Amino acid sequence: MTSTETLVDSPAGPAATADRRRWFALAIVMTAAFMDLVDVTIVNIAIPSIQREAGASYSQIQWIAAGYALAFAAGLITGGRLGDIHGRKRLFLVGIGGFTLASALCGFAANPEMLVASRILQGGMAAMMVPQVLSIVHATFPAHERGKVFGLFGAIVGLGAVSGPLLGALLTEWNLFGLEWRPIFLINLPVGVAGLILGSRFITESKAPKALKLDLVGVALVTLGLLMLLYPLTRGRELGWPVWGYASMAGALVVFAALVAYEKRKTARDGSPLVELSLFKVKSFAAGIAVQTVFGVGLGVFFLVWTLYMQFGLGWSPLRAGLTGVPFSIAVSTAAGMSVQKLVPRFGRKVLQAGALVMAAGVLLYIWESERYGMGIASWQMVLPLVVMGVGMGLIFAPLTDAVLSEVPREHAGSASGLINTVQQMGNALGLGLVSVVFFGEIADRLRPAQVGPAFVNAFQHALWWVAAVMAVIFLLMFALPKRSAQHVEEADAEAPVADKEPELVG
């Protein structure tokens, strides 16, 4: 099969599963996912440099992170559905091309406003690109190979987590060509161009088996609902929590209710809704979506306040802050690979629940050390809590994605992938919005220089209690996940005649 042929989904699985080219395609889409992950973490570590060189306010700093997450969340469902309709390869190439262009605009931004606008565009292009990653994997690889693939995905997550802060720190410290923080965005250009060229050659096209139409009303309702929820949450503290903000957030619930009602009618009328509501009848999908949302909230809060704590609170350089995060990232990557390939096939849901408890324990340990050592805490003293947190995150992240998608019909892979990424990014954007409340809300508006460090340290400790509470909620939500997974993950199963069947989850 050549890369120009189109793969139409079928219950029996794609004919290209025996094609070695799919591993080249996997490397390309994983590189794109890696680029997206790096772009989030690389920005966090460079925030103090952006504030200093570009003159960005705290609100603009929040929007540099939250604007990306907001556009990402608002466009993911649409991006996934467009891939189902017009072809996942085509949308992937459009997305990676647009992401590369937006990265160039970020790198050459003349002021904070242009940077925020470019980041929003970058998030929108990522929303076209990222859903196709899981869709291409789901449509290209048979069930018995997906455990291995998602294990690789977990390792990529860890690698992105460690590479982003280190790369951002190095590029910021080096101040290449006097460009300060700008190379953190410009580095995406050669990677994006290579992905565009290689993707057009090696990725096999796939789409839904029947002709679908884009649900424009659904797109409008999803986008409106997310904006009504997230915009006032992110701007609320800066604007003094106006009444219209609360009204907007309440109104978002009405919009989402209208979306559900409309999508039901749309499904009955022409079978081409934006949100495939039938997916929520799949227990593993519905439960996994809830966990993904709450998990995103916790991560959104932690990663931003962690950067602010180390660089503003403790006064560390970007390089020292980046190096401090290396043990965390290595722990995430290692635990993610073990979780999918070794632990989950044997222990099932208990592995994910253990991950939530382990991560909560790491957060509590971090709070204790931060309180004990205060401003004098050293990088080596953070290693233990960060490794514990990283192990917990790794045990959750990769197998959760696998569990959510495992029972999804292949023809709805794009819609399901869009929903998974949407709720995670929506949670992430909610978490970034909550930073205004749980972190900046603990810091006085006017501080003398000597008060800045202690204020940021205290705010960090306060925010971590929220993260610990989120982990406890995740642990409870995981009781709704299937107890055991019957994925064909062992080599013997992979060679069995039933290997190409869809996996079953026994609740």
C-alpha positions in Angstrom: 0.0 0.0 0.0 1.4 3.4 -0.9 1.1 6.5 1.1 -1.4 8.0 -1.4 -3.9 5.3 -0.9 -6.8 5.9 1.4 -7.6 3.5 4.3 -11.4 3.3 5.0 -12.1 2.1 8.5 -13.7 -1.3 9.0 -14.5 -3.5 12.0 -11.9 -6.0 10.7 -9.1 -3.5 11.0 -7.0 -1.7 8.3 -5.3 -3.7 5.6 -2.1 -1.7 6.3 -1.4 -3.4 9.6 1.2 -5.6 8.1 2.9 -2.6 6.4 6.1 -1.6 8.0 5.6 1.9 6.8 3.2 2.4 9.7 6.1 2.5 12.1 7.6 5.4 10.1 4.2 7.1 10.2 4.1 6.5 14.0 7.5 8.2 14.4 6.3 11.2 12.5 3.1 11.7 14.4 4.8 11.0 17.7 7.3 13.7 16.8 4.4 16.1 16.3 3.0 15.1 19.7 6.4 15.6 21.2 6.7 19.1 19.6 3.3 20.0 21.1 4.3 18.8 24.6 7.7 20.5 24.4 6.0 23.8 23.4 3.9 23.8 26.6 6.7 23.1 29.0 9.3 25.2 27.2 7.1 28.3 27.5 6.6 27.8 31.3 10.4 27.8 32.0 10.9 31.0 29.9 8.1 33.0 31.5 10.3 35.2 33.7 12.5 36.0 30.7 9.4 36.9 28.6 8.1 39.1 31.4 11.4 40.9 31.8 12.3 41.3 28.1 8.8 41.8 26.6 7.4 43.7 29.6 4.5 41.2 30.0 2.1 41.6 33.0 1.1 38.7 35.2 -2.2 38.6 33.4 -0.4 38.4 30.0 1.8 35.7 31.3 -1.3 33.7 32.3 -2.7 34.3 28.8 0.5 33.1 27.1 -0.1 29.7 28.7 -4.0 29.8 29.0 -4.6 31.3 25.5 -2.9 28.3 23.9 -4.8 25.8 26.1 -8.1 27.6 25.5 -7.7 27.6 21.7 -6.5 24.0 21.8 -9.5 22.9 23.9 -12.0 24.8 21.8 -10.8 23.4 18.5 -10.0 19.7 19.4 -13.4 18.2 18.8 -13.7 20.0 15.5 -10.2 19.0 14.5 -10.9 15.3 15.3 -14.2 15.4 13.3 -12.6 17.1 10.4 -10.0 14.3 10.3 -12.8 11.7 10.1 -14.4 13.6 7.3 -11.6 14.9 5.1 -8.8 12.5 6.1 -6.6 12.3 9.1 -3.4 12.6 7.1 -4.6 15.8 5.4 -5.7 17.4 8.6 -2.4 16.4 10.3 -0.4 18.1 7.6 -2.6 21.2 7.7 -2.1 21.3 11.5 1.6 20.8 11.5 2.1 23.4 8.8 -0.1 26.0 10.6 1.6 25.2 13.9 5.0 25.8 12.4 3.8 29.2 10.9 2.3 30.2 14.3 5.6 29.3 16.0 7.4 31.7 13.7 4.9 34.5 14.6 5.5 33.8 18.3 9.2 34.0 17.8 9.0 37.3 16.0 6.3 38.8 18.2 6.8 42.6 18.6 4.9 42.9 21.9 3.1 40.8 24.5 -0.3 41.3 22.7 1.1 39.8 19.5 2.6 37.0 21.4 -0.7 36.1 23.1 -2.5 36.3 19.7 0.1 34.1 18.1 -0.1 31.6 20.9 -3.9 31.4 20.5 -3.3 30.7 16.8 -0.7 28.1 17.7 -3.2 26.4 20.0 -5.8 26.4 17.2 -3.4 24.7 14.8 -2.4 22.2 17.4 -6.1 21.4 17.7 -6.0 20.3 14.0 -2.8 18.3 14.4 -2.9 16.5 17.8 -6.3 14.6 17.5 -5.0 13.0 14.3 -2.1 11.4 16.3 -4.3 9.1 18.3 -6.7 8.7 15.3 -3.9 7.6 13.0 -2.6 5.1 15.7 -6.1 3.8 16.3 -6.9 3.4 12.6 -3.5 2.0 11.6 -2.5 -0.4 14.4 -4.4 -3.6 15.4 -5.6 -4.1 18.9 -2.7 -6.3 20.0 -0.1 -3.7 19.0 -1.7 -0.7 20.6 -0.4 -1.6 24.1 3.2 -1.3 22.8 2.3 1.9 20.9 0.7 3.6 23.9 3.7 2.6 26.0 5.9 4.5 23.5 3.4 7.4 23.7 3.9 7.4 27.5 7.7 7.5 27.0 7.3 10.4 24.5 5.3 12.3 27.2 8.1 11.8 29.7 10.7 12.8 27.1 8.8 15.9 26.2 8.4 16.8 29.9 12.2 16.6 30.4 13.2 18.1 27.1 11.0 21.1 27.3 12.2 22.7 30.5 15.9 21.8 29.7 15.7 23.1 26.1 13.8 26.2 27.2 16.4 26.9 30.0 19.4 26.4 27.7 18.0 28.5 24.8 17.1 31.3 27.3 20.4 31.1 29.1 22.4 31.1 25.8 20.5 34.1 24.4 21.3 33.1 20.9 21.9 36.0 18.6 20.6 38.3 21.3 17.1 36.9 20.7 16.4 36.3 24.5 13.4 33.9 24.8 12.5 33.8 21.1 14.4 30.7 20.0 12.1 28.6 22.2 9.5 29.1 19.5 11.8 29.3 16.4 13.2 25.9 17.2 9.9 24.4 16.0 10.5 25.6 12.4 13.0 22.9 11.2 11.1 20.2 13.1 7.7 21.3 11.6 9.1 21.5 8.1 10.6 18.0 8.4 7.3 16.6 9.8 5.4 18.2 6.9 7.7 16.7 4.2 8.0 13.2 5.8 4.3 13.1 6.8 3.2 13.6 3.3 5.3 10.7 2.2 4.9 8.0 4.9 1.5 8.5 6.5 -1.4 6.6 4.9 -4.6 8.4 4.6 -7.6 7.2 6.6 -11.1 8.5 7.2 -14.6 7.5 8.4 -16.2 4.7 6.2 -19.3 6.8 5.4 -19.5 10.4 4.2 -19.9 12.8 7.1 -20.6 16.6 7.1 -19.1 19.1 9.5 -21.7 20.1 12.2 -21.2 23.9 12.1 -23.9 24.5 14.8 -22.1 22.0 17.0 -18.8 23.7 16.4 -20.3 27.1 17.4 -21.9 25.7 20.5 -18.7 23.9 21.7 -16.5 27.0 21.1 -19.0 29.4 22.7 -19.5 27.2 25.8 -15.8 26.7 26.4 -15.1 30.5 25.9 -17.9 31.4 28.3 -16.5 29.1 30.9 -12.8 29.7 30.6 -12.5 33.4 29.7 -14.0 34.8 32.9 -12.2 32.2 35.0 -8.8 33.3 33.6 -9.5 37.1 33.7 -11.7 37.1 36.8 -9.1 38.1 39.4 -7.5 40.8 37.2 -11.0 42.4 36.6 -12.1 42.1 40.3 -14.5 39.1 39.7 -17.3 41.0 38.0 -20.9 39.8 38.0 -20.9 39.2 34.3 -18.1 36.6 34.8 -20.2 34.5 37.1 -23.2 34.9 34.7 -21.0 33.8 31.8 -19.8 30.6 33.6 -23.4 29.7 34.6 -24.5 30.4 31.0 -21.8 28.0 29.7 -23.7 25.1 31.4 -26.9 26.1 29.5 -24.9 26.2 26.2 -23.5 22.7 26.9 -27.0 21.4 27.7 -28.2 22.9 24.4 -25.3 21.2 22.6 -26.3 17.8 23.9 -29.9 18.3 22.9 -28.9 19.5 19.4 -26.4 16.7 18.9 -29.2 14.1 19.7 -31.4 15.6 17.0 -28.5 15.9 14.6 -27.7 12.2 15.1 -31.3 11.2 14.5 -31.6 13.4 11.4 -28.4 12.6 9.4 -26.1 10.6 11.6 -23.3 13.2 11.4 -23.0 15.0 14.8 -19.9 16.8 15.9 -19.9 15.0 19.3 -20.7 11.3 19.0 -22.9 11.0 22.1 -23.1 7.2 21.7 -19.4 7.1 22.8 -20.6 8.0 26.3 -22.6 4.8 26.5 -19.2 3.0 26.5 -18.4 2.8 30.2 -14.6 2.9 29.8 -14.8 6.0 27.6 -17.2 7.9 29.9 -15.3 7.2 33.0 -12.0 7.9 31.4 -13.2 11.2 30.1 -14.1 12.3 33.7 -10.7 11.3 34.9 -8.9 13.1 32.1 -10.8 16.3 32.8 -9.9 16.4 36.5 -6.3 15.2 35.8 -5.9 18.1 33.4 -7.0 20.6 36.2 -4.3 19.3 38.5 -1.6 19.4 35.9 -2.6 22.9 34.8 -2.3 24.2 38.3 0.9 22.4 39.2 3.2 23.1 36.2 2.7 26.9 36.1 2.9 27.5 39.8 6.0 25.2 40.0 7.8 27.4 37.5 6.8 30.6 39.3 7.8 29.1 42.6 11.3 28.2 41.5 12.2 31.3 39.5 10.2 34.1 41.2 10.0 32.6 44.7 13.4 31.0 45.1 15.2 33.2 42.6 16.6 30.4 40.5 17.9 30.7 37.0 15.9 29.0 34.2 18.7 26.4 33.8 18.7 25.5 37.4 14.9 25.2 37.4 15.0 23.1 34.2 17.6 20.7 35.6 15.6 20.4 38.9 12.8 18.9 36.8 14.9 16.2 35.2 14.2 13.5 37.9 10.4 14.1 37.6 10.5 13.7 33.8 12.6 10.5 33.9 10.3 9.0 36.5 7.2 9.9 34.4 8.8 8.3 31.3 10.0 5.1 33.1 6.7 4.5 35.0 4.6 5.2 31.8 6.4 2.4 29.9 6.2 -0.1 32.7 2.6 0.8 33.4 1.2 0.0 30.0 3.4 -3.0 29.1 3.9 -4.8 32.4 1.6 -3.6 35.2 -1.9 -2.8 33.7 -2.2 -6.2 31.9 -1.7 -7.9 35.2 -3.3 -5.6 37.8 -5.8 -3.6 35.7 -7.4 -0.5 37.3 -5.5 -0.8 40.5 -2.4 0.5 38.8 -4.1 3.7 37.8 -5.5 4.1 41.3 -2.1 3.5 42.8 -0.8 6.2 40.5 -3.2 8.7 41.9 -2.3 7.9 45.5 1.4 7.9 44.8 1.2 11.3 43.0 -0.8 12.7 46.0 1.8 11.4 48.4 4.5 13.1 46.3 2.6 16.4 46.4 2.2 16.2 50.2 5.9 15.4 50.6 6.7 18.4 48.5 4.5 20.6 50.7 6.3 19.3 53.8 9.8 19.9 52.4 8.9 23.4 51.1 7.6 24.4 54.5 10.6 22.8 56.3 13.3 24.4 54.2 11.6 27.5 53.1 13.7 29.8 50.9 16.8 27.7 51.6 15.5 24.6 49.9 18.1 23.0 47.5 17.5 21.2 44.2 18.6 17.8 45.6 16.1 18.1 48.4 13.3 18.2 45.7 14.4 15.0 44.1 12.4 12.6 46.3 9.0 14.3 46.0 9.5 14.9 42.3 10.4 11.3 41.6 7.3 10.1 43.7 5.1 12.5 41.8 6.6 11.5 38.4 6.0 7.8 39.1 2.4 8.5 40.0 1.8 10.5 36.9 3.4 7.9 34.7 1.3 5.1 36.2 -1.8 7.1 35.2 -1.1 8.9 31.9 -0.3 6.3 29.3 -2.7 3.5 30.4 -5.6 6.0 30.8 -5.4 7.0 27.1 -5.4 3.3 26.2 -8.3 2.5 28.4 -10.4 5.4 27.1 -9.9 4.4 23.4 -10.0 0.6 23.8 -13.7 0.0 23.1 -14.2 2.9 20.7 -15.4 1.9 17.3 -12.8 2.6 14.7 -15.0 4.8 12.6 -15.3 7.2 15.6 -11.6 7.3 16.3 -11.3 11.0 15.3 -14.2 12.2 17.3 -13.1 10.1 20.4 -9.5 11.4 20.1 -10.8 15.0 19.8 -13.0 14.5 22.9 -10.1 13.0 24.9 -7.8 15.8 24.1 -10.5 18.4 24.5 -11.4 17.4 28.1 -7.8 17.2 29.1 -7.0 20.6 27.6 -10.3 22.0 29.0 -9.1 20.7 32.4 -5.7 22.2 31.8 -7.2 25.6 30.9 -9.4 25.4 34.0 -6.3 24.7 36.1 -4.5 27.6 34.5 -7.5 29.8 35.2 -7.6 28.6 38.8 -4.0 29.7 39.2 -5.6 33.2 39.6 -7.5 31.9 42.6 -5.2 29.3 44.3 -1.9 31.0 43.6 -2.1 34.7 42.7 -5.0 35.1 45.1 -2.6 34.4 47.9 -0.1 37.1 46.8 -0.7 40.8 47.7 -0.9 43.2 44.8 2.0 45.4 46.0 5.0 43.7 47.5 8.4 45.1 48.4 11.3 43.2 46.8 12.1 41.4 50.1 8.5 40.1 50.3 8.3 38.6 46.8 10.2 35.4 47.5 8.3 34.4 50.7 5.0 35.4 49.2 5.5 33.1 46.1 6.7 30.2 48.3 3.6 30.4 50.5 1.4 30.7 47.5 3.0 27.6 46.0 2.4 25.6 49.2 -1.3 26.7 49.1 -1.7 25.7 45.5 -0.2 22.2 46.1 -3.0 21.4 48.6 -5.4 21.9 45.8 -3.4 19.6 43.6 -3.4 16.9 46.3 -7.2 17.3 46.6 -7.5 16.8 42.8 -5.6 13.5 43.1 -8.0 12.3 45.8 -10.9 13.1 43.5 -9.2 11.2 40.6 -8.7 8.2 42.8 -12.4 8.0 43.6 -13.4 8.6 39.9 -11.3 5.7 38.9 -13.7 3.2 40.6 -15.9 3.8 37.5 -13.2 2.4 35.2 -13.2 -1.3 34.2 -11.4 -3.4 36.7 -9.4 -5.4 34.2 -8.2 -5.0 30.7 -8.2 -7.9 28.3 -5.9 -6.1 25.8 -3.7 -8.5 23.8 -0.4 -7.2 25.1 1.7 -10.3 25.4 3.6 -11.7 22.5 1.8 -15.0 22.6 -1.5 -13.2 22.3 -0.2 -11.1 19.5 0.5 -14.3 17.5 -2.9 -15.8 18.2 -5.6 -15.9 15.5 -7.8 -13.6 17.6 -5.2 -10.9 17.7 -6.8 -8.6 15.2 -10.1 -8.5 17.1 -11.1 -5.3 19.0 -10.0 -5.5 22.7 -12.7 -6.1 25.3 -12.8 -4.5 28.7 -14.5 -6.4 31.4 -16.2 -4.1 33.9 
